[in-house]
Amino acid sequence: MFPMALRSLNLPGVGTKYEFVTDKGDTVAIFFTKTGSIQMYTLQQGCNTPSAAEMTPVEARRLGNILTGAIIEADSDSVEVAFSALADLRITLHTYLIPAAIAGKTIEDLQIRAKTGTTVIAVSRHNMNIINPSPSFVFETGDAALVIGETDQLKSFEREIMVN
Amino acid sequence: MEGIVLALFICLVLALVTKYLSVPAIPFYILAGVILGQAGLGLVASNEISHFLSEMGLIFLLFFMGLGLKIERVLENRSAVLTSGIVDLNVNMIIGFAASYLLGFSLVESFVVASAFYISSTAMTLTSLIENRKLMIKEAETIIWLMVFEDLVMIIILALISAGNQNLIVFAVKILFVLGILYALAHYGKEFLISILDRDDELPILFTFAAVLTTASFSMYLGVPETMMVIALGVAFATTDPDAFEQHARPFKDVFLVVFFVFFGVTINLSGGADWFVIAVICTLAVVSKLVSGILTGIYIHGSALSGIEIWGNTIGRGEFSIALAVLYGSPVVGATIAAMVIVTSIVGAFMAKYSTSLRRGIVGLGRRSAPPRRIHTKH
C-alpha cells in the first residue's frame, strides 16, 4: 500500500495546494497562496472544522527545518545540522567570543585549521558581518567568530585556541 | 487634477483602514466617489485625465483576468466547472433579468443589470477564502472553479453586448483577425517574449504596458471591443510566462483600478431617475438569488444544502466585473442601481463570508435540538 498519496493541485487565482492523509486518517493541507503567505490546515479524523495557521515564507521554512529534522540541537550559540543524504553527516556551527588573549593575532598565526580541523566562516564585529575571513584576518577583542566543524573538532578548538 | 489627487488620497486612507479591518475595499472606494462626486459634495468631477486613467484600470483588470484564465486547465476540470457554473448562471441570470424587466428596465438594460447581478467578484471571493482560512473546506474548490466559469461567461457577455448592433459577419471576421494576430504573436514570438521578460531593466514593464495599450487602441481602431481583445491578449500571453506578466502588470492594475472605482462613484447621478424602490428590490434579490444558486450547487455537488450556505456566503459580493459592465454599457439609472448593488452585496458578502461557518453550525445546532435526543456514543 502506498502510505501517503500527496495530492498537488493548482487552484486558479489562489495558488498551489498540497494535501495528504496520514496513516492515522488525519488530513494535512498546505497552500502556497499568490499573496505570498503559506497556510497550513490540519483536520483531525472525524472532525469537521480544520484548524489553520498562516505563515510567512521564513516561518514556513523554519517549520520545514524542524519537520525534516535538519536542526537537531539548537541552543543560543550553537546549531547542529544533520544531512541525511550525506551518510548522516552531522556538522556543528558554534559562535565564540574572542578573548583578549588572542586579539591581535591572525587566523594564520593561530593555525586554526591545522591544529583543530575547524574553519572560521564568519566574524561579527560591531554589528557588521565579515563572511569567509581571509587567513590574514586579525581578531579584535569582542569579535564573535562563527566556527564550523564536527563536535570533536570544536572541542579541540575550545582547548587549543580559546585558552591560548 | 486636484480632484484626482484628493480622490486618490482618500482611497489610500480607505485602503489602509479596510486592510486593517480585513473588509473589501471596493464598496468604500465607490462610496467615497459618490460622496465626493456629483451625487454628493461635488468636490471632484471627472475629466479627460480621470477618464483615461479609469479606462486603463478597466483594461488592466481584464488583461489580468485573461492572464489567469488557463483554458486547458478549465477543459481538464470540465465536469466540476460546468455543473456549478450552469446552475449559478441560470438561477442568477433568470432572477436578475426577470426582476429588472418587471421593474421597468428596457430589454438591453435588463440584460446589463442581469449580467452585473450574476457575476460575483472574483477578487473579493478569493481574498475572503484566503483571509478567512477556508481554503481547505470542501466547498473551496467548487467556489474557485465557479469564479473561473463566471470569468468565461463575462467574455461571452462582452461579446454579446458589443455585437448588438453591428454586421455580425464583419464583426466576427474582425475579431478572428485580431485573435489570429495575438495567437501568432504568442506562438511564434514566444522566445522573444520570454527573453524580454527575463531582463532586469525597464523593458519588461514597458513592454507589458505598451502591449496592453496597443492591443486596446488597435481594437478600437478596427471597431472590435477592446475589452474582449485585452482578455484575449492576456490568454495569449499566459502561454509564455504568466507570472512575469502578472508581476509587471500588477502595479498598473492596482493603481488604475482604484481610480476606476472611485470615478465610477464620482459619475453616479442619483437625480437621473434612480428609484430607491427598484434599488432596494435589486439589492435584496442579489443576496437571495445567490442563496438559491448556492443551495442548489451545494445539493448537486456536495449533496448538502449546508454546503450551499458556505458557497453562498463566499459568492454574495459583486464587484469589479459588475462595475465594468455598468461603466461600459449602463445608462445613469443602470449605473446607480449597479453601484448600490455592489456596495450592499459586497458588505453583506464580507460579513457572511466571515460568519458562514458559525451560521452553518447554528443551523445544524437548531436541527439537533428539534430532533429526538440521541444516545451518547462512548468509545472504548
Contacts between the chains, C-beta under 8 A, distances in Angstrom:
chain1	res1	chain2	res2	distance
A	9	B	141	7.9
A	10	B	73	7.2
A	11	B	135	7.9
A	11	B	140	8.0
A	11	B	141	6.9
A	11	B	144	5.1
A	12	B	68	5.8
A	12	B	69	7.7
A	12	B	70	6.8
A	12	B	73	6.7
A	12	B	144	6.4
A	12	B	145	7.7
A	12	B	147	7.7
A	12	B	148	5.3
A	13	B	68	5.4
A	13	B	122	6.4
A	13	B	126	4.9
A	13	B	144	6.7
A	13	B	147	6.6
A	13	B	148	7.7
A	14	B	126	5.6
A	14	B	129	6.9
A	14	B	130	6.8
A	14	B	135	6.8
A	14	B	144	5.9
A	17	B	135	7.0
A	19	B	136	8.0
A	27	B	136	7.9
A	29	B	135	7.4
A	29	B	136	4.8
A	31	B	130	7.9
A	31	B	135	4.8
A	31	B	136	7.8
A	33	B	130	5.3
A	33	B	135	7.7
A	35	B	130	6.5
A	37	B	130	7.6
A	39	B	130	7.2
A	39	B	133	6.3
A	39	B	135	6.0
A	41	B	133	7.4
A	41	B	135	6.9
A	41	B	136	3.8
A	43	B	136	6.6
A	49	B	357	6.9
A	50	B	136	4.7
A	50	B	137	7.4
A	52	B	133	3.8
A	52	B	136	7.1
A	54	B	133	6.9
